[in-house]
Structures are given as structure tokens and as C-alpha cells.
């Protein structure tokens, strides 16, 4: 039995469907249950609730960017196995997206209004990286996931100690991001030099500052 080979138009249709699934509230469905589902949800003070919601909003937007990045790279990847790896990583990141959105709902909050903008920018970056070469694309994944890992470590120190639900979600996300970074390097991704990582860190700071409240 033959396997259908998707042309560029087919892949663009898939990308459009994936964008809607990422950006429309409630559309993302996790394949794995939330690590927080069996944990108690203690009431938090209003100022703490707003703070935690801001952190989870940032993490949700980060997952929106991850979806766009992987989809952009999958669109322009040269080798079929690299394209499949990007698509598989995007599918795994859907879990993070859904978990963060669920936690935001529990906190009486919402995703960032800037998500469509950041999706478009991240998709473009991913497509350019994939267009240059698969090794650059994989290196971009590794550098991004390493940045997210440090970002999650910082958020874990800023959560209220009794917010077990948010903590469980971020800890599982961190473990997954470490695995994605390692896989990207093992698949042949280049190690980015410090100046490029510095620019990526600066861009991340702009995103986090903008999405904490908006």
C-alpha cells in the first residue's frame, strides 16, 4: 500500500489547521493527562492568583511559540525524517499548551491577547531556520528548549510554595523540554554560539514582559 506524499499546498493546509488548534481557546487537546489533575487546588490570595496567572500566561504563550516554531520548521525541512521529528515534537508540545490553558481557566484568567502575533513571528523564524538547513533548524530547537528550561526553573522559584498544581505542570514541562533539546542535538543540530543565544534570550524577555499582563 502506497503512502501519500504531501505537496506544499497540502502542508500549508495542515499548518493552517494546526494554527487554529493552537490559537483558538479550548481547541488544543492533550494526549496525556495533566500532571496536576489529582492535586488539590487551594485557594490563593488575590495578589498571588494574579501573579501565578501571569506566569502561566507567559508559559502558555511560550508553548504557542513552540508550536509555531516546530510547524514552520516542518514546512521547510529538507529531509522527511527531520520533518517528521518536528511534527512529533509539536504534537508533544500540545500537551503543555493544553495544561497551561487549563490552569489559566482554573485561576479565572485567560491566554495572552498577543498570541497570534507571537505565533506568526515564531512560525517565520522556524521556516527560515528550516530553509537554511536541517542542522541549523535542529540547533535552533535545542537552543530554544535550553532557554525554556532555564525560564521554567526561574518560574518554579517564583511560584507560591503551596501552588502544587502549577508546580507539577511546570516540572513536567521542564523534563520534556530537556528531552527535546537532547534529541535535537543527537539528530545533528549545531550548537549555537553565545551571541546568538544572547539575542534569543533578549527576544524571550520582550515576550515575557509583554504577555505577563496582556
N, C-alpha and C positions, 0 to 999 in steps of 0.2 A: 504494500500500500504506500503510495507516494505522500510526501509531506509538502504541504503548500508553502511556496516561497513568497513571502510578503514583499511587495514593492514599496516604494517611498510613499505613495498615496495611502496604501493600507496602513503603514506605520504611523502616518500623520493622523489618521482616524483613531488609531489606538491611543496616540498621545492626547488627542482631544478628549477622549473618554476618560483617560487617567487624570487629566487636569480637572475635569468636572468632579470626579470622585474625590480628589484631593481638596478642592476649594469649597464644595457645597457642604454646609453643615449637616452632619449625620450620614453622609454618603459613604464614608470610609468604614469598612467592617473588618475588625481584627480577626485573624485566623487563630490566634492564641488568646486565652482569657487574660484579662488584666491581672498583673501580679498583686493588685490592691483589692481584688474583689472580695476576699474573705477577711479583710482587715476592718477594724472598727473605724467609724467616721466621727471623731469627737468634734464637738462644737468649738470653733475658734473665735477669738475676738475679732471685731470688725477690721481693725487695722492689720492684723495678721492675715485675715482672709483676703484682703485686697493685695497684700504683699505676695502671698502664695499664688493667687490668681495671676498676678503679673509675671511671676517666674514660670508658671505653667503655660501662660500665653506665649512667652518667649520660646519655650521648648516646643510648643505646637508649631509656631512659625518656623523653627529650625527644621522640623520634620516636613513641613510644606516645601522648604527649600531643598531638602534632601530628595524628596520625590521628584521635583523639577530637575535637579541636577542629574539624577540617575536616568530619567526619561530622555533628557537632552543628549546624554552620552550614548544611550542605547540607540537613538535615532541616527547618529553619525559614526558609530563604532565600525571599524573596518572588518574585524573578524567575527563570525557568527557566535563563537563561544564567548567572546567578550561581551557581545550584545546580550546574550542570554544571562551572563553573570550580572550585568547591570539591571536587567529586568527582574531577576531573582532578588537582588538586594533591595530594589524598590518595593517589591511585594512584602519583604520582611519589615521594611520601614513603615508600611501601612499600619502595622500593629501599634507602633509608637504614636502615630498620628491619632489613631482611634482612642488609645488610652489617655493621651493628653486632653483630647476633646471631652471625653467622658469626665475626667477630673475637673475640667473647667465648668462643665454643667453642674457638677456636684457643689462647686464653690459659688454657684449663681453668677458665673461670668460667661465670657464668650471669646472666640478666637479673635485675632487681630484683624482690623479692617484693612490693613496693608498687605495681607497675604497675596492677593492677586498680583500686586507689584513685585513682591519678592519672588513669587513663582516665575514670573516672566523673566526677571533678571537671572535667576538661577538656571532656568532652562537654557537661556542663551549661553551662559558660561559653560554649561555641560556640553552643549552642542559644539561649541568652539573647541573645547578640550578634546572631544572625541574626533573632531575633524582633523586636528593636528596629528595625533597618533594615539593608538590604544595605550601605549606605555605612559604617555602624558596623562591620559584620561584616568588610568588606574592610579597614577601618582596623585592626581587631584583628589580622588576618592579617599586615599589613605591620609593625605594631609587634612582634608576636611573632617574625617572621622576622628583623627587625633585632636583636632581643635575642639570638636564637640565633646570628646571625652573630658578634656580639661574644663570645659564650660559646665558640664554636668557635675563634676567634682566640686566646682565653686558653688553651684546651686544647692548641692547637698549640705554644704556648710551653712547656707543661709536659710534653710527651711526651719520652721519651729520644730523642736525636738519631738513633740507629740503628734506631728503630722505624719503618721506611719503610712498612709495611703500614697501621698505624693512621693515619699522617700522610696517606697517599694518600686514605684513606676520608674523613677529616675535611675535607680540602681540596676534594674533590668535593662533599661535603655543603654546605660554605660557599658554593660557587659556585651551587648550586641554590637555597639559601635566599635569596641576594641576588636571583636572578631571580624567585622567588615574591613577594618583597616589592615589587619594581618592578611586577610585573603587577597586584598588588592595588591599588597606588596609581594606576596608569594606568587601572584599571577604575572608579575613582571613590571609592576608600577615603579616609576622612578621616584627617588627620594627628593623632594623639593628643597631648594636651598633656603636658608633663613630669611633673606629679604622677601621672597615670595610668600613665605609663611607669615611674615610680619604684615604684609598687605592684606592677606586673608584675615588675620586677627583684627586689623583695623576695620575691615568691612563688617566683621561679626559684631564689633562693638556698636557700629552705627545701627545695625539691625536690632540688637537687643535694647538699645536706648529708645528706639522708635516704637517698638512693639510692647514694652512693659505696660504702657497705659492705653495705647491706641489699638 
